[in-house]
Amino acid sequence: MKRPASLDAQRETPIKCLIVDDIAENLVALEALLHRDDLLILQARSGAQALELLLLHHDIALALLDVQMPEMNGFELAEMIRGRERTRHIPLIFITAGSQNIDWQFKGYDAGAVDFLYKPIDPHMLLSKVEVFFTLHRQKRALAHELAERTEALRINEMFMAVLSHDLRTPLTSVTLASGALVRASTDTKSAALAARILSSARRMDGMIEDLLDLTRIRQHGGLSLHSSPLDLGELCAKVVEELRDHSSREVVLSSAGDLSGYWDGDRLAQVLTNLLGNAQRHGAADQPIGLHLDGTQKGTVCMEISNGGCIPAELLPVLFKPFRGGEAKGGRRDGLGLGLYIVQQIVTSHGGSIEVHSADHHTRFTVTLPRNPG
């Protein structure tokens, strides 16, 4: 299998290692010991030269620092490296010709060292230690590259989804208007039924497109924007229930208590109600009415309870509000994209509220709690 060009290019990019020592012979010996085709060794004979190289080169995997250098010793250089945001992540290994002084080691670790090596250096020990950091650096680079690719793919996918959804609206509007006209103009039962089916399918498709647009808005902007104003939740619910009666024969029993006024986005809450009541009509027990109770007896919040007969499968409850999940009906069929309850949750959350579901003993209840003034 041919590897992607981006991965091949990534493997060809050399790993960078900085070695700092004031004695030229030591630098030559270290470079000869570390030499390999996929490694770029940067040499510096002083702390000042090392800092210049760090300004010129990014993505350095490891720095080997001599401790005993004039003007700026290894500890002071390490503190300067650690003090800069761009270089503080570079692993540092100190190399010294001194004795194994425990105070020096503590000082080195305080300065940011990950290890200490003493001259004369054991080649096998040095190579085994540096290889650990080179391997970690390759893995870090690969993960960063994969994250960038996935982020770009997600951005393109969401942009494509938004454009496609927007462009689909124009022909779909024509289908909806034409099928509506056919429903009104049809004189025979068969033609009227076919036109009504086309109209119903067009409305369902319009709802799916709107869900996709909402998903794009949530992903791109971190949530849904609201246009809140003073609102009576009782009046809104009565209007939504009346509209649903035109499309379904299922009975919805509306009841209320207390003050139902607040400051909300009416269109978005109507979307919440339509979705929850629509789910109850499609999936609830057909021989039991759907209940919608509004509780405004609390000072700071208003609650909506939508209840119906029947239970949600236990395996769906944990993923019910996740996008593209929780929409499966019996037999593996889907009534939509599985975005409805996710968008409902996002609308409620954007209002500063919460939504909970309880399903047991042949009964399901969704409870939406909204603060009267989300702020």
VEXDOKE-987309 format. One record per residue: x, y, z of N, C-alpha, C in turn. Coordinates in pm, whole numbers, padded with zeros to 5 digits, always signed. Example, Ala and Ser with C-alpha at 12.3 -4.5 7.8 and 13.67 -1.06 7.14 Angstrom:
+01319-00569+00780+01230-00450+00780+01320-00330+00780;+01285-00225+00708+01367-00106+00714+01290+00003+00787;
end
This chain:
+00085-00120+00000+00000+00000+00000+00088+00125+00000;+00053+00217-00084+00132+00340-00094+00098+00432+00022;+00202+00483+00090+00179+00572+00203+00143+00711+00153;+00060+00788+00232+00030+00924+00194+00157+01007+00187;+00162+01101+00090+00281+01183+00071+00314+01265+00195;+00208+01309+00267+00232+01391+00386+00306+01313+00493;+00275+01182+00508+00344+01101+00608+00488+01075+00566;+00512+01052+00435+00648+01033+00387+00732+01158+00410;+00673+01274+00382+00746+01399+00403+00778+01420+00550;+00682+01378+00635+00705+01392+00778+00821+01305+00825;+00831+01182+00769+00940+01094+00808+01075+01147+00757;+01074+01217+00644+01199+01270+00589+01248+01394+00662;+01162+01460+00738+01204+01577+00815+01294+01532+00929;+01418+01583+00934+01510+01533+01038+01471+01580+01178;+01507+01499+01274+01491+01537+01415+01609+01625+01453;+01582+01730+01530+01687+01824+01568+01732+01801+01711;+01866+01798+01727+01926+01782+01861+02030+01890+01881;+02022+01962+01991+02118+02069+02022+02221+02017+02121;+02350+02034+02087+02458+01999+02181+02539+02125+02210;+02565+02148+02337+02633+02271+02380+02753+02232+02466;+02873+02276+02422+02997+02250+02497+03100+02353+02453;+03178+02407+02547+03275+02510+02510+03403+02450+02451;+03416+02319+02450+03536+02253+02394+03497+02190+02261;+03565+02232+02155+03531+02187+02020+03544+02037+02005;+03650+01978+02067+03671+01834+02054+03553+01755+02112;+03495+01805+02219+03380+01736+02277+03259+01739+02184;+03242+01852+02115+03132+01863+02019+03150+01765+01904;+03274+01756+01854+03303+01664+01744+03276+01519+01787;+03319+01486+01908+03301+01350+01957+03152+01317+01975;+03075+01411+02029+02933+01388+02049+02860+01374+01915;+02897+01459+01819+02831+01450+01689+02861+01316+01621;+02985+01272+01631+03022+01144+01571+02945+01029+01637;+02925+01039+01766+02855+00934+01839+02705+00931+01804;+02648+01050+01784+02504+01059+01761+02466+01053+01613;+02562+01061+01525+02534+01077+01381+02440+00969+01327;+02341+01014+01252+02249+00927+01181+02180+01012+01075;+02127+00945+00974+02072+01017+00858+01951+01103+00892;+01870+01060+00987+01747+01133+01018+01762+01230+01133;+01889+01268+01166+01914+01356+01280+01995+01477+01235;+01947+01596+01269+02019+01721+01244+02075+01769+01377;+02210+01773+01384+02275+01812+01509+02316+01959+01500;+02272+02037+01598+02305+02179+01607+02411+02197+01715;+02523+02260+01680+02635+02275+01773+02646+02419+01821;+02673+02434+01949+02697+02566+02008+02812+02555+02108;+02904+02655+02105+03020+02652+02196+03002+02744+02315;+02885+02801+02329+02856+02886+02445+02705+02895+02465;+02666+02946+02580+02525+02963+02607+02461+03064+02512;+02534+03171+02478+02481+03272+02387+02455+03214+02249;+02550+03132+02197+02529+03068+02067+02410+02971+02071;+02395+02903+02183+02283+02810+02196+02150+02884+02189;+02141+02999+02255+02017+03078+02252+01988+03129+02112;+02093+03166+02037+02074+03210+01898+02017+03096+01813;+02071+02975+01832+02021+02860+01756+01875+02829+01792;+01842+02849+01918+01705+02822+01960+01606+02923+01899;+01657+03043+01870+01572+03142+01802+01551+03107+01656;+01654+03045+01594+01649+03014+01450+01575+02883+01421;+01581+02789+01515+01527+02655+01489+01409+02624+01581;+01305+02568+01521+01189+02523+01597+01192+02370+01606;+01109+02317+01691+01088+02173+01695+01214+02095+01731;+01287+02140+01832+01407+02070+01878+01366+01959+01975;+01416+01839+01948+01372+01723+02024+01446+01706+02157;+01571+01752+02164+01654+01727+02282+01771+01824+02284;+01816+01863+02404+01935+01947+02419+02029+01880+02519;+02157+01864+02479+02262+01811+02567+02350+01929+02607;+02354+01960+02735+02421+02080+02783+02539+02044+02873;+02655+02101+02840+02771+02089+02930+02747+02181+03049;+02780+02133+03167+02755+02214+03286+02860+02322+03303;+02987+02285+03289+03098+02377+03322+03143+02453+03198;+03075+02566+03174+03112+02653+03063+03136+02794+03117;+03232+02870+03055+03256+03007+03100+03140+03099+03062;+03133+03214+03126+03033+03319+03101+02892+03273+03139;+02841+03168+03078+02708+03117+03110+02717+02965+03123;+02704+02914+03246+02716+02770+03263+02586+02700+03223;+02589+02567+03229+02474+02490+03183+02348+02514+03264;+02362+02536+03395+02246+02562+03478+02178+02693+03439;+02260+02797+03417+02204+02927+03379+02138+02921+03241;+02199+02847+03149+02139+02831+03016+02006+02758+03027;+02002+02654+03110+01879+02577+03126+01766+02665+03182;+01800+02753+03276+01698+02842+03332+01643+02937+03227;+01729+02984+03136+01683+03072+03029+01597+02996+02928;+01635+02871+02900+01552+02790+02809+01415+02764+02870;+01414+02731+02998+01288+02705+03065+01204+02833+03080;+01267+02948+03078+01195+03073+03097+01124+03123+02973;+01146+03059+02858+01081+03102+02734+00970+03004+02697;+00857+03060+02659+00741+02978+02627+00768+02882+02512;+00844+02929+02412+00865+02849+02292+00963+02735+02314;+01050+02744+02416+01155+02644+02435+01143+02564+02565;+01047+02599+02648+01043+02536+02780+01009+02387+02774;+00954+02341+02662+00916+02200+02650+01033+02111+02610;+01149+02168+02572+01262+02089+02522+01325+02010+02637;+01337+01877+02625+01405+01798+02730+01554+01834+02737;+01607+01844+02857+01747+01882+02878+01821+01770+02951;+01938+01733+02896+02026+01637+02963+02159+01708+02989;+02201+01711+03116+02327+01774+03151+02442+01674+03138;+02555+01724+03087+02678+01644+03077+02786+01717+03155;+02853+01647+03245+02956+01712+03327+03073+01617+03350;+03191+01680+03365+03312+01604+03396+03338+01598+03545;+03252+01665+03624+03270+01668+03767+03231+01538+03833;+03251+01532+03963+03213+01413+04038+03061+01409+04055;+03012+01294+04093+02867+01278+04109+02821+01344+04238;+02818+01479+04234+02780+01559+04350+02628+01567+04358;+02572+01522+04470+02427+01519+04484+02368+01658+04480;+02443+01759+04532+02392+01897+04527+02383+01947+04385;+02478+01910+04300+02474+01948+04158+02354+01886+04089;+02329+01762+04124+02216+01695+04062+02084+01763+04099;+02069+01797+04228+01948+01868+04270+01935+02002+04197;+02049+02072+04185+02048+02200+04117+02009+02182+03970;+02062+02076+03908+02030+02049+03768+01884+02017+03748;+01827+01934+03836+01686+01899+03822+01597+02021+03848;+01640+02108+03942+01566+02231+03967+01567+02322+03844;+01678+02316+03767+01689+02399+03647+01611+02340+03529;+01558+02220+03545+01476+02162+03440+01534+02042+03370;+01642+01983+03424+01703+01867+03358+01614+01744+03373;+01621+01657+03272+01552+01528+03280+01650+01416+03315;+01783+01445+03300+01881+01342+03331+02020+01405+03344;+02115+01329+03404+02254+01369+03422+02344+01261+03364;+02445+01299+03287+02547+01206+03237+02684+01258+03277;+02772+01163+03313+02906+01202+03359+03012+01154+03261;+03110+01239+03235+03223+01203+03150+03320+01116+03229;+03386+01021+03161+03370+00986+03020+03235+00918+02996;+03170+00956+02887+03035+00910+02858+03036+00767+02807;+02946+00688+02859+02925+00552+02809+02840+00563+02682;+02895+00527+02564+02820+00544+02438+02686+00473+02437;+02681+00351+02488+02555+00276+02487+02450+00343+02576;+02493+00394+02691+02398+00462+02780+02346+00589+02715;+02437+00667+02652+02394+00791+02588+02295+00763+02476;+02328+00666+02390+02241+00637+02275+02105+00586+02319;+02102+00504+02422+01974+00452+02469+01888+00562+02530;+01951+00656+02599+01875+00765+02660+01820+00861+02555;+01905+00901+02459+01858+00998+02360+01753+00936+02269;+01763+00806+02243+01666+00742+02155+01526+00747+02215;+01516+00742+02348+01385+00754+02412+01321+00887+02377;+01398+00996+02384+01342+01129+02356+01317+01148+02207;+01400+01089+02122+01375+01098+01978+01247+01025+01940;+01225+00909+02003+01102+00833+01976+00979+00910+02022;+00988+00968+02142+00877+01047+02193+00849+01167+02103;+00956+01228+02051+00939+01344+01963+00872+01303+01832;+00912+01189+01777+00847+01142+01654+00698+01116+01678;+00667+01056+01791+00527+01030+01823+00449+01160+01842;+00510+01256+01909+00444+01386+01929+00420+01455+01796;+00518+01449+01707+00505+01511+01575+00395+01442+01494;+00390+01309+01502+00288+01234+01428+00148+01267+01480;+00133+01277+01613+00003+01311+01671-00040+01451+01633;+00055+01546+01634+00022+01684+01595-00021+01690+01450;+00049+01613+01365+00014+01610+01222-00124+01550+01202;-00152+01441+01273-00283+01376+01260-00394+01468+01309;-00368+01539+01420-00468+01633+01473-00496+01744+01374;-00390+01798+01312-00409+01904+01213-00490+01855+01095;-00460+01733+01047-00534+01678+00933-00681+01656+00968;-00708+01602+01087-00846+01577+01125-00923+01707+01148;-00855+01806+01204-00919+01936+01225-00957+01999+01092;-00866+01992+00996-00894+02048+00864-01006+01970+00795;-01004+01837+00809-01110+01756+00748-01246+01790+00809;-01248+01811+00941-01373+01847+01008-01421+01983+00962;-01328+02078+00947-01366+02212+00901-01426+02207+00760;-01361+02132+00671-01410+02120+00534-01546+02049+00532;-01559+01945+00614-01685+01870+00620-01800+01959+00666;-01775+02038+00770-01881+02123+00821-01912+02237+00724;-01809+02290+00656-01832+02392+00555-01915+02336+00440;-01880+02214+00398-01955+02147+00291-02099+02123+00334;-02118+02081+00459-02251+02055+00510-02335+02183+00509;-02274+02295+00551-02347+02421+00556-02387+02468+00416;-02291+02461+00322-02320+02505+00185-02425+02416+00120;-02408+02283+00137-02502+02190+00077-02642+02209+00135;-02649+02225+00266-02780+02243+00329-02847+02370+00279;-02768+02477+00266-02822+02604+00220-02871+02592+00075;-02792+02528-00010-02828+02518-00152-02947+02425-00175;-02970+02331-00082-03085+02241-00098-03218+02309-00069;-03212+02422+00004-03337+02486+00044-03418+02535-00075;-03350+02588-00179-03423+02647-00293-03507+02544-00367;-03449+02430-00415-03536+02332-00482-03638+02270-00388;-03603+02255-00260-03697+02195-00166-03817+02288-00143;-03792+02417-00140-03903+02513-00126-04000+02501-00242;-03944+02482-00363-04030+02465-00481-04116+02339-00469;-04055+02229-00422-04129+02103-00403-04240+02123-00300;-04209+02190-00190-04308+02210-00084-04425+02294-00133;-04396+02405-00203-04503+02491-00252-04589+02420-00356;-04520+02346-00447-04595+02277-00552-04683+02167-00495;-04630+02088-00401-04709+01980-00343-04824+02036-00259;-04801+02148-00193-04910+02212-00118-05022+02258-00210;-04982+02314-00325-05082+02356-00423-05160+02237-00477;-05090+02126-00500-05157+02006-00550-05256+01950-00448;-05220+01955-00320-05311+01908-00216-05441+01989-00218;-05427+02119-00233-05546+02205-00233-05628+02191-00361;-05559+02163-00474-05629+02161-00603-05681+02024-00642;-05631+01917-00577-05671+01781-00617-05819+01757-00590;-05883+01695-00688-06026+01667-00674-06053+01520-00642;-05959+01432-00675-05980+01290-00643-05893+01250-00524;-05939+01151-00454-05875+01109-00328-05732+01060-00350;-05709+00982-00454-05576+00925-00479-05473+01033-00506;-05505+01129-00589-05411+01237-00620-05383+01321-00496;-05487+01347-00417-05468+01425-00295-05377+01352-00197;-05394+01219-00186-05310+01142-00094-05164+01142-00138;-05140+01129-00270-05002+01132-00321-04938+01269-00298;-05015+01375-00324-04962+01509-00303-04933+01534-00155;-05021+01483-00068-05000+01499+00076-04875+01426+00122;-04849+01308+00063-04728+01233+00098-04603+01309+00054;-04607+01367-00066-04492+01447-00113-04470+01567-00021;-04579+01633+00017-04567+01748+00106-04509+01708+00241;-04556+01594+00295-04505+01548+00424-04356+01515+00415;-04315+01449+00306-04172+01415+00289-04087+01540+00274;-04140+01640+00201-04066+01765+00183-04047+01836+00316;-04150+01835+00400-04138+01899+00532-04038+01825+00621;-04040+01691+00612-03941+01614+00690-03799+01646+00643;-03781+01655+00512-03649+01688+00459-03606+01828+00502;-03700+01922+00502-03669+02057+00547-03624+02056+00693;-03690+01972+00775-03649+01960+00915-03509+01903+00928;-03474+01804+00845-03339+01746+00849-03234+01850+00810;-03265+01929+00706-03171+02032+00662-03151+02135+00773;-03260+02173+00839-03249+02269+00949-03165+02211+01064;-03182+02081+01091-03100+02017+01194-02951+02020+01157;-02920+01994+01029-02781+01999+00984-02724+02139+00997;-02804+02239+00963-02758+02377+00977-02735+02412+01125;-02824+02367+01211-02806+02391+01354-02680+02322+01406;-02657+02199+01359-02535+02127+01400-02411+02205+01358;-02411+02258+01236-02297+02336+01189-02279+02461+01274;-02389+02528+01308-02379+02648+01392-02322+02614+01529;-02365+02503+01585-02316+02462+01718-02168+02433+01713;-02123+02357+01611-01983+02317+01601-01892+02437+01571;-01940+02528+01484-01854+02639+01443-01850+02751+01546;-01960+02772+01618-01968+02886+01709-01976+02846+01855;-01967+02716+01883-01967+02672+02022-02104+02674+02088;-02209+02687+02011-02344+02689+02065-02437+02762+01972;-02564+02772+02012-02665+02839+01931-02687+02980+01982;-02700+03076+01892-02731+03212+01933-02881+03223+01960;-02917+03302+02061-03056+03318+02102-03102+03462+02079;-03230+03477+02051-03292+03609+02039-03408+03611+02139;-03374+03641+02263-03470+03630+02372-03552+03757+02386;-03674+03738+02436-03765+03848+02462-03867+03801+02566;-03943+03893+02628-04046+03851+02724-04146+03757+02660;-04179+03648+02730-04259+03543+02668-04346+03475+02773;-04468+03441+02733-04556+03358+02816-04548+03216+02763;-04490+03125+02842-04468+02989+02796-04600+02915+02775;-04704+02951+02851-04833+02886+02834-04893+02916+02697;-04883+03041+02654-04936+03077+02522-04857+03007+02411;-04725+03001+02426-04643+02935+02325-04679+02787+02314;-04693+02720+02428-04724+02576+02426-04862+02550+02365;-04958+02635+02397-05092+02617+02341-05088+02629+02188;-05007+02723+02138-04995+02741+01994-04930+02619+01928;-04823+02568+01989-04753+02451+01933-04845+02329+01934;-04918+02309+02043-05008+02193+02053-05117+02202+01946;-05170+02322+01923-05274+02340+01823-05221+02309+01682;-05097+02352+01654-05038+02323+01523-05015+02173+01505;-04975+02103+01611-04951+01959+01600-05080+01882+01577;-05191+01934+01628-05320+01866+01608-05359+01860+01461;-05306+01954+01382-05337+01956+01239-05266+01843+01164;-05159+01786+01226-05080+01683+01158-05089+01547+01225;-05158+01537+01338-05164+01410+01409-05295+01400+01485;-05343+01277+01494-05468+01253+01567-05443+01222+01715;-05315+01210+01754-05282+01180+01893-05321+01295+01985;-05383+01264+02097-05429+01367+02190-05311+01417+02276;-05301+01549+02291-05203+01610+02379-05279+01686+02488;-05259+01647+02613-05328+01708+02726-05237+01813+02788;-05275+01939+02773-05195+02050+02824-05250+02096+02958;-05163+02105+03057-05201+02156+03189-05092+02249+03240;-05127+02337+03333-05028+02433+03381-05061+02477+03523;-04961+02534+03589-04978+02587+03724-04876+02699+03744;-04919+02806+03811-04827+02913+03846-04802+03012+03733;-04700+03096+03755-04663+03202+03661-04572+03144+03553;-04609+03158+03427-04534+03098+03316-04459+03203+03233;-04436+03319+03289-04366+03425+03215-04216+03414+03236;-04142+03457+03135-03996+03454+03142-03936+03529+03025;-03805+03516+03010-03732+03587+02904-03656+03482+02824;-03716+03440+02710-03662+03329+02632-03671+03357+02483;-03608+03267+02404-03620+03270+02259-03739+03183+02221;-03848+03246+02182-03971+03173+02154-03959+03074+02041;-03890+03111+01933-03877+03019+01819-03800+02895+01858;-03694+02912+01936-03613+02797+01977-03690+02707+02074;-03766+02766+02167-03844+02682+02259-03957+02611+02185;-04011+02674+02082-04111+02605+02000-04047+02485+01930;-03920+02499+01890-03846+02388+01829-03829+02274+01929;-03800+02309+02055-03786+02208+02161-03918+02133+02180;-04026+02208+02192-04157+02145+02213-04199+02058+02096;-04180+02110+01974-04219+02034+01854-04144+01903+01847;-04015+01907+01880-03935+01784+01874-03978+01684+01980;-03993+01729+02104-04028+01637+02212-04169+01582+02195;-04263+01667+02157-04399+01619+02135-04407+01529+02012;-04329+01564+01908-04327+01479+01789-04271+01341+01818;-04166+01335+01901-04111+01205+01942-04214+01124+02020;-04287+01193+02109-04389+01123+02188-04500+01069+02097;-04536+01145+01994-04640+01099+01902-04594+00978+01821;-04467+00980+01777-04417+00872+01691-04383+00746+01769;-04325+00762+01888-04270+00646+01959-04350+00605+02082;-04439+00693+02130-04515+00660+02250-04627+00563+02221;-04683+00509+02329-04794+00415+02317-04914+00485+02254;-04966+00429+02145-05072+00494+02069-05204+00500+02145;-05223+00413+02244-05350+00409+02316-05350+00498+02440;-05245+00578+02460-05239+00665+02578-05214+00809+02532;-05275+00907+02599-05254+01047+02561-05114+01094+02598;-05073+01201+02534-04944+01265+02564-04971+01379+02661;-04893+01385+02766-04910+01490+02866-04806+01600+02852;-04850+01725+02860-04760+01840+02862-04800+01927+02981;-04719+01924+03085-04750+02000+03207-04646+02110+03226;-04693+02231+03253-04607+02346+03276-04617+02386+03422;-04501+02396+03488-04497+02428+03631-04423+02559+03651;-04498+02664+03684-04437+02795+03710-04451+02837+03854;-04458+02740+03945-04476+02773+04086-04347+02816+04154;-04231+02785+04092-04103+02825+04151-04069+02968+04109;-04002+03041+04194-03975+03182+04169-03879+03203+04052;-03771+03126+04047-03667+03154+03948-03669+03067+03825;-03749+02960+03825-03747+02867+03711-03888+02827+03670;-03898+02776+03548-04021+02718+03496-03986+02579+03442;-04071+02481+03468-04046+02344+03423-04151+02300+03321;-04107+02226+03222-04197+02161+03126-04178+02011+03137;-04288+01939+03147-04283+01793+03151-04364+01737+03035;-04297+01659+02951-04363+01591+02839-04362+01442+02871;-04478+01382+02882-04485+01240+02922-04572+01162+02824;-04540+01035+02810-04618+00946+02724-04599+00803+02769;-04688+00715+02723-04675+00574+02752-04565+00511+02668;-04508+00401+02718-04399+00334+02648-04264+00370+02707;-04165+00285+02679-04031+00302+02735-03927+00316+02624;-03823+00393+02654-03706+00401+02566-03615+00285+02602;-03562+00211+02503-03470+00100+02534-03355+00145+02624;-03323+00063+02723-03221+00100+02822-03086+00131+02757;-03052+00061+02647-02922+00083+02584-02913+00217+02513;-03029+00281+02485-03027+00410+02417-03019+00527+02514;-03059+00508+02638-03063+00619+02734-02929+00690+02752;-02816+00618+02764-02689+00689+02784-02646+00775+02665;-02696+00745+02544-02651+00816+02424-02765+00895+02359;-02873+00914+02432-02993+00973+02373-02970+01114+02320;-02884+01191+02388-02863+01331+02349-02736+01352+02268;-02676+01243+02219-02556+01256+02137-02596+01270+01990;-02519+01348+01912-02555+01365+01770-02541+01236+01692;-02631+01215+01599-02635+01097+01512-02652+00968+01591;-02700+00979+01714-02727+00860+01795-02866+00874+01855;-02919+00761+01899-03046+00765+01970-03167+00777+01881;-03147+00778+01745-03261+00793+01657-03311+00663+01600;-03253+00551+01640-03293+00425+01581-03425+00375+01637;-03508+00334+01546-03634+00272+01586-03617+00121+01580;-03720+00050+01610-03712-00095+01609-03684-00143+01467;-03601-00247+01458-03566-00299+01327-03451-00227+01262;-03386-00135+01335-03270-00065+01280-03304+00053+01192;-03434+00086+01176-03472+00199+01093-03454+00328+01170;-03434+00435+01093-03421+00567+01153-03530+00659+01100;-03588+00740+01191-03688+00836+01149-03623+00967+01105;-03497+00986+01133-03428+01109+01097-03278+01090+01108;-03209+01201+01129-03064+01196+01137-03012+01166+01277;-03101+01162+01375-03056+01143+01512-02998+01270+01571;-03041+01387+01519-02991+01515+01568-03091+01588+01655;-03219+01547+01649-03324+01623+01715-03300+01645+01863;-03278+01537+01939-03261+01552+02084-03129+01621+02119;-03027+01603+02035-02901+01674+02059-02924+01824+02048;-02998+01868+01945-03024+02010+01926-03116+02063+02036;-03213+01981+02077-03298+02018+02190-03213+02047+02314;-03121+01957+02343-03032+01976+02458-02950+02104+02445;-02900+02131+02324-02820+02251+02302-02902+02378+02320;-03027+02377+02275-03114+02493+02294-03140+02517+02442;-03172+02410+02514-03199+02422+02657-03074+02470+02731;-02959+02414+02696-02833+02454+02760-02802+02601+02730;-02828+02645+02607-02803+02785+02570-02889+02880+02652;-03005+02832+02697-03090+02913+02785-03047+02903+02932;-02941+02828+02959-02897+02810+03097-02978+02707+03173;-03055+02625+03099-03139+02527+03164-03084+02386+03157;-03170+02289+03187-03129+02148+03185-03244+02063+03135;-03211+01946+03082-03311+01851+03037-03277+01713+03090;-03376+01642+03141-03357+01508+03195-03464+01416+03138;-03431+01288+03133-03527+01190+03084-03535+01075+03184;-03658+01032+03209-03682+00917+03296-03774+00823+03222;-03732+00698+03205-03811+00602+03130-03809+00468+03203;-03923+00430+03258-03936+00303+03332-04084+00274+03353;-04115+00147+03378-04252+00104+03409-04351+00150+03301;-04312+00132+03176-04400+00163+03061-04439+00311+03057;-04347+00397+03102-04378+00540+03104-04247+00617+03079;-04254+00720+02997-04137+00804+02966-04171+00949+02994;-04077+01019+03057-04099+01160+03091-03972+01241+03065;-03985+01346+02984-03877+01444+02964-03908+01567+03049;-03812+01613+03126-03829+01731+03211-03730+01839+03169;-03783+01953+03126-03700+02067+03087-03715+02176+03191;-03603+02219+03249-03604+02326+03350-03535+02448+03292;-03605+02563+03294-03554+02685+03235-03551+02797+03339;-03440+02868+03352-03442+02989+03436-03528+03096+03370;-03599+03172+03450-03688+03274+03392-03610+03382+03316;-03493+03414+03367-03409+03515+03300-03268+03458+03288;-03234+03396+03173-03103+03330+03158-02986+03424+03174;-03003+03554+03150-02889+03646+03163-02808+03650+03036;
end
